[in-house]
Amino acid sequence: MTRDLPKLHKRWVFGVLATSLLLAIYELFFDRAVLVDPMPIWATVLASIVGSAVGIRLILAIAESPQSSAAPLRFALTAIFLPIFMAIFFNHPARLVYEAIAFTGIAPQKVRQEAVIVGKSQSRRIPIRRLEIQFGSRGRSIAVPATDSAYFAAEPYHAPGAQCILMNVHQGRFGIKRVLVPAHIGDKRIGEAQIDSCSDR
């Protein structure tokens, strides 16, 4: 679809897509600071609106290509799904911006806080085992890379809410909290020794 776009539009399209993809990859695999709670609804809605607007702008750029009239069905499907995809996809960079607003330029308050192990998963394609942890009933489910021994020692399904991990939590502006976790690539993973019984058990 983008083969016959004007050069300026090509650069704009690929620049937006590449930047969004790189930010998402950074957040998923390299970012050590993860928000404890979900973003507020207004921030999620705003990110979705911005993402949809970018998707619509891309559609308008693609519509100027002769290929859009030569392949109307493909263009119609792209016009339907691209804004939806971008609305969802933009929540990744939005969380980075939201976190930057809360923590940039300040020394955050640091506390040690228990996170309950609520699940675990492993990827067949990527040799990484993960534990799913959560701070409180309304907190985000956060995936942290774990060693093999920690993965097999965790029993979130046989004993729900019984095992916890003590984590470093930072509190920034507006009461926003983030937790420091090992990055999925390059950091030492959560070990079995860090798993303990929850204090309220």
WOTA-V86384 format. One record per pair of residues at least 6 apart in sequence whose ideal C-beta (glycine too) atoms are under 6 Angstrom apart, sorted by sequence separation. I is the first residue (numbers start at 1). J is the second residue. D is the distance in whole Angstrom. If there is no record, write none. Layout:
# WOTA-V86384
[[I;J;D] [I;J;D]]
This chain:
# WOTA-V86384
[[62;68;6] [171;177;5] [68;75;4] [122;129;5] [134;141;5] [182;189;6] [2;10;6] [169;177;6] [170;178;5] [121;130;5] [132;141;5] [133;142;5] [169;179;5] [2;13;6] [120;131;5] [132;143;6] [167;179;5] [168;180;5] [119;132;4] [130;143;4] [131;144;5] [117;131;6] [118;132;5] [130;145;6] [131;146;5] [117;133;6] [118;134;5] [128;145;6] [129;146;5] [115;133;4] [116;134;5] [59;79;5] [115;135;5] [129;151;4] [59;82;6] [131;154;6] [55;82;5] [56;83;5] [55;83;3] [165;194;5] [52;83;5] [55;86;4] [120;151;6] [54;86;5] [133;165;6] [163;195;6] [120;154;5] [164;198;4] [51;86;4] [52;87;4] [51;87;4] [117;154;5] [119;156;5] [144;181;5] [145;182;5] [16;54;6] [118;156;6] [48;87;4] [51;90;3] [117;156;5] [145;184;5] [153;192;5] [162;201;6] [50;90;6] [150;190;5] [150;191;5] [147;189;5] [150;192;4] [153;195;6] [47;90;5] [146;189;5] [149;192;4] [47;91;5] [145;189;4] [146;190;4] [147;191;5] [13;58;6] [116;161;6] [117;163;5] [144;190;5] [47;94;3] [13;61;6] [116;164;5] [114;164;4] [115;165;5] [9;61;4] [114;166;6] [115;167;5] [112;166;5] [43;98;6] [113;169;4] [111;169;5] [39;98;5] [5;65;5] [110;170;6] [1;62;5] [4;65;5] [4;66;5] [108;170;4] [109;171;4] [4;67;6] [108;171;6] [35;99;6] [108;172;5] [27;92;5] [1;67;6] [24;92;4] [20;89;6] [23;92;6] [103;172;4] [23;93;4] [102;172;4] [102;173;5] [102;176;4] [36;135;5] [37;139;6] [38;140;5] [36;139;6] [34;142;5] [36;177;4] [35;178;5] [36;179;5] [33;178;5] [34;179;6] [33;180;6] [34;181;6] [32;180;6] [32;183;5] [30;183;5] [29;184;5] [29;185;5]]
